[in-house]
Amino acid sequence: MTNFYLALRNILLFLTISVYLTISAQPAGYYNAATGLTGENLREALRVIITNGHTSNDYDNLEDDFYYTDNLGSSKVWDMYAMDQNGIAAYYYYYNTGDECGSYSAEGDCYNKEHSFPKSWWGGSTGVIQYADLFHLVPTDGYVNNRRSNYAFGEVTSPTWTSTNGSKVGPNTFPGGYTDVVFEPVDAYKGDFARNYFYMATRYKNSFSSWSSSCPIISGDNYTEWTIDLLMDWNDLDPVSQKEIDRNNAVYTIQNNRNPYIDHPEYVNLVWGNGLNPEPSNYVTDFSAHCIVLNWVDATGTTLPDGYLIRMSATGFADIVSPSDGTAVSNDFNNKNQLYGVQTVTFGNLTPETTYYFKIFPYTGSGTSIDYKLDGDIPQISLTAN
């Protein structure tokens, strides 16, 4: 169990603490039938769980669905082909404003519906449930989507084309013998796509063998060996984020099933690996599953802060320097100090059995010249990583 200690010196924020593997809102007992299983037995049990009750969507209504599943805030489209890990992009789209394609000739023209598991791999039929399954459908820039085409995901050393956020097209260099052209998303979303692909291999397991003639990464009722290795690597590289948890919950309300590999990332190794995550030599840099998630509700009244600066220390509250103005904010993106305009913060790559100390500084202003609300003591909290 993770031990936590809460000490608020003034009533500025109400804080609640969650731990990485326990914050998803899955229904009680949803995965009971999978308890204790491994390998193909677990995969089949999960297939039954997520198939039962799965409601088919209307493809034409997906823009309305995306508003709830892929909304960065203020009706802004969360586009994983355009945005970096902080939701920052060179251009943005907005829901219900006419930004959906449409025609396009360059990045930034419009967004459309991306089958991240290409529909040509099952023949492109529109009359099947996977055609509008939100677990592999995401909003993306139309031009980047077109450049991705129906290429498999892979890793690219010498790209023939690179998008503005760093997604790449080019020959695959991931080990395993497949050297055809692939598409490589940025690191921040590799885990998202990997877990979506593991979902597809589970929900549509019984259809995979019939798709193998059109899909270069399917062999029988599973992925090819190199693809499994790639997806497992990506699952470890980019652990489950709050974005994925929120999206999983939103999709569940729409189509009445869940992605088990977001609710239980350990299922990836239990199905496709040896059942255990490899023991890393350095927990801080290698074992990204150790996370602390802070969630809070602002209690300052009608005048709410524009954002929050969270500073963390592994040695004590006294070692966290209180900012006197906004001039040093840019430096706080390093060494686990983070500037946020949201009320959920995830700290990953932590060392287990180490106590971390946090101070939360609300602010108003632009983020470059800011006025910290120092009306009394700053809220602080300590939490021991599991």
N, C-alpha and C positions, 0 to 999 in steps of 0.2 A: 504494500500500500504506500502511496505517496503521502507524506506528512506535510501539513501546511499550517502556517501561523499567520493570522491577520491582525494588523495593528493600524487602525486609521486614527490619526491624531485630530482630524477635524472632519465634519460631515460634508465633504466635498463630493465624494464618489461612493457609490455602493459597489463593492467588488465581490464577484463570485469567481471561484477558481475551478477549472476543469483540467483534466489530464488527457493527453492525446488519444488514448485508446478507449475513452469512456464518454466522449462528448457527442457522439452521434445519437440521433433521436429515433433509433429503430424500434419498432413495436416490441413489447415484451413477448418473449417466446418465439420470435420470428424465425430464429435459426436453430430451434431446439432439435429438429430432425437431423441436423448436421453435427451435433455434438459427438466428439470422440472419433469422427471419421477422418480418413486421409485418402490421398490419391484419387483414383477414379470413383471410388465410393462417395467421397466428399463432393466431387464435381457433379455427380449425378444427383445427390441429395440437394445440392444448391440449385441445380437445374429445375427440379420439381418445385422447390420453394419459390423461385422467382418467376416461374411460368404460371403457376396457379394464381389466378386473379389478375394477371397482366391484361390491361385494357388497351385495345388498339387506339392509336391517335388518328386524327385527321391531319394529313400532311399540310393541307392548306391553312391550318390554324397554328402552325408552328411558330410564327412570329409572336403570337400572343403567349404561347408557352415559353418561348425564349425570354420574354419580359420577366418571367418569374424564375427561370432557371439560370439565366446568363446575364444578369443585370448588375453592372458595376456600381450602380447608384445613379440617381437623377436620370433614369431611363437610358443610360449609356450602355451600349453593347459591349459585353466582355468577349473580345475577339482574341483567341489564343494564337492566331496567325499574325496578329498585329501588335499585341501587347507584351511587355516584359513581365517579370514576376511581381512587380508592384502595380500592375494595371496601367502603366504609362505607355503611350504609343505616339507615333508621329501624326496620327489622325484618329478620329473617333466617329462612331455612328450612334444614332439615337433611334429608339423604338418609336413606331407610329409617326414617323416624320417623312416617310418616302425614301428613307435611306436603303431600304431593301432593294436588291437588284430586280429588274433593270438590266441595262447594258453597262459594260465597263470596258475601259481601254488601259487602265493603269491602277495601281494601288490607291486606295482612298476614294474610289468612285462610288462604291456601294458594297453592302454585305449580302451574303446569301446563306443557304442551308447546306452545310458541308456534311456529307456522309463520311465521317472519318474512317469508317470501314466501307470502302467504295461499293456502291450498289451494283456496279458491273460484275462484282465477284459472285453475286447470286443471280445474275442475269438481268438485273435492272427492273424486275417486276414491281409494279406499284401496289399490287393487290395482296401484299404479304405484310405481316405485322412488323417485321424489321425495317420496312421502308420508312416508318415514322417513329421508330424507337429512339427516344431522347437520349438514351445512354451512349449512343454513338453519333448522334446528330448535334452539331454545334454551329452557332453563327460565326462565319468567318468572312474576311474580305473576299469579294468575288474574284478578283484578279489572282490573288494568291491561291485560292481554291482551284482556279483553272490551271495554274502552274503546277500545283501538286498533282493534278490529274487523278488517275487511279493507281499511282505508284504506291508500293508498300512503304511502311515506315522503315527507316534504317539510319545509318550514320555515314556522314559524308566528310571526306578529308579535302577533296578538291571540287568545290561546288561549281556547277555551270550557271547557277542563278541563286541569288540570296535576297530574301525579302528585307524590308526595313527593320523588322525586329530580330533578324538573324536566322530565320528558318531557311533551310538550304535544300536545293535539288542537285543531285549528282550521283555518280556511281557509288554503290554501297561498299564500305570498307569494314563493316562489322564482321568479325571472323565467322566462318561457316560455309564459305564457298559461293554465296549469292553475290554477284557483282553487277547486277542490273541497276538501272536508275532507281533511286529511292527518294523519299522526302524525309528530312530531319527537322522536327520542331525544336524550339529552344528548350534548354534544360528545365526551365520553370514549369513546363507543362508535359514533360515526357512521362511522368508518373500518371498524370490524368489520362493520357491516351493509352498507356499500358493497361491500367485497370479497366478502362472501357473495352479494350480488346479481350482481356480475360473474361469480362462479362459476356461478350459476344460468343466466346468459345464455350461458355457454360449455358447461357440461355438458348443458343441455337446449336448445341452440340449434335443433336440428331439430324441436323441439316448439313453439317460441315462436309461430309463425304460427297454430297451432290454438288457442292460449290468448288471442289478442289480443281476441276478442269479449268476454271476461270480465275482462280485465286492462286498467285504464285507462292503464298506463304502457308497454304493449307496442305496437310498430308493426312489422308484418311479423315478421322473425326477430330483432328487436333492441328495445331500449328506445326510447321517444320521445326526441327531442333534449333536451328540458329535463331528463328523468330522467338521461340520460348526463351532462349538465353538473353536475347535483346530486351524483351519485355520485362523479364525478371530483373535485369540490370537497371532498367528505367524505373521500375517499381521501387527499388532500393535508393536510387539516385534522388528521386523526387517524391518524398513521402506525402501521405494524404494531407491536404491543406484544408483550412476552414472553408475555402471556396468550394471544394469538392463535397464536403459534408453538407453544406447548405444546398448545393445543387442536388445531391442525392435525396435529401428530404423534400425538395421542391418537386422533383420528378416523381417521387412516390405519391404525392398528392394528386398528380395528373394521371399516371398510368398504373398505379397500385402495385408496383414492384420496385425492388431496390437493387443496387449494385453491391453484392456481398463483399467485394474486394475493397470497397471504400469503408464499409462498416467494420470489416475484419481484414486488414491488410495481411495478417498472418496466414490467411487462407491461400495466398499465392504460393508460399513455400509448402504448405500442407498438401496442395494439389499437384503443383508442378516441380517442386524441389524435394529436398530430403526431409522436410518437415520442420527444419530449424533454420533460422537465420545464421549465417556465418559469424563467428566471433571475431570482431574487428580488433586490430592492434591498438587503435587510438579511438576511443569513444567520441572525443570531441569532434574530430574531422570525418570519421567514417560511419558512425552509427547514428543516423539522423532520426531514428525512431524515438529518441528521448526528447520529448517536447513538453513545454509548459504553455498552456493557453490561458490568457487572462481575458475574462469577460466582465464588463461593468455597465451599469446604468448611471448616467449622470444625474446628480441630485443638487445641482447648483441653482435650480429654479428656472425662471423664464429666459435668462440670458445664458445661453449655452456656449461653451468653448467652441472654437473652430477646429481644434484638433488637440492632440496630446503628444507630449514628448515622454517616452518611457526610457529611463536609464537603468541599466542592470549592473550588478557587481557580484562577484563570487566570494567576496571577502567581508562585506558589511555595508550597512547603510551609510556609515561615516565616509566611505570611499566614493560615494556618489556625489559628484559636484553639482550644486544647484546652479542653473544658468542665470546670469544677471540680465541678459538681453538675448536677442536673436542672432548675434553675429557668429556664434559657434554651432548653429544648428546643422550646417552641412557636415560637420565632423561627427555628428551623432549617428550617422548611418553605418559607422564602423564599430567593430568590437561589441556587437549586440545592442547598441543604442539605436532606438528606432523612433522615427517621427511618424505619427499616424493621425488621420482624420476620422478614424473609425473607433468603435468601442470593443473590438476583439483583436488581440495581439497574440501571435504564436512565436515562441522562441524555441528553435530546434537545435540539434547537435549539442545537447547538454551532457555533462558527465553525470552518470547515476550516483546517488547517495551524496550529492553535493548540494548544499543549500545556496540558493541564489536570492539576491535582494533586489527589489524593484522600487523605484520612486516614479510617480506619475505627475507630470507637470502640465496642467491644462493651459492653453494659450488662445489668444485671439490675434487676428492679423493675417498677413499673406503667407507666412512661413519663412520669409526672408528678413522681414523687420517685424518682430512680434513682441507682444506685451504679455508676459507671463502673469497668470492670476495667482499671486502669492499672498492670498488673504488668510494667513495663518499657516500652520504646518502642512507640508505636502503629504498626501496619502502614500503610505509605504507598506510593503508586504514582503514576506519571505516564504519561500517554498522549496522543499527538498525534492530534487529530481529523482524519479524512480529508476 
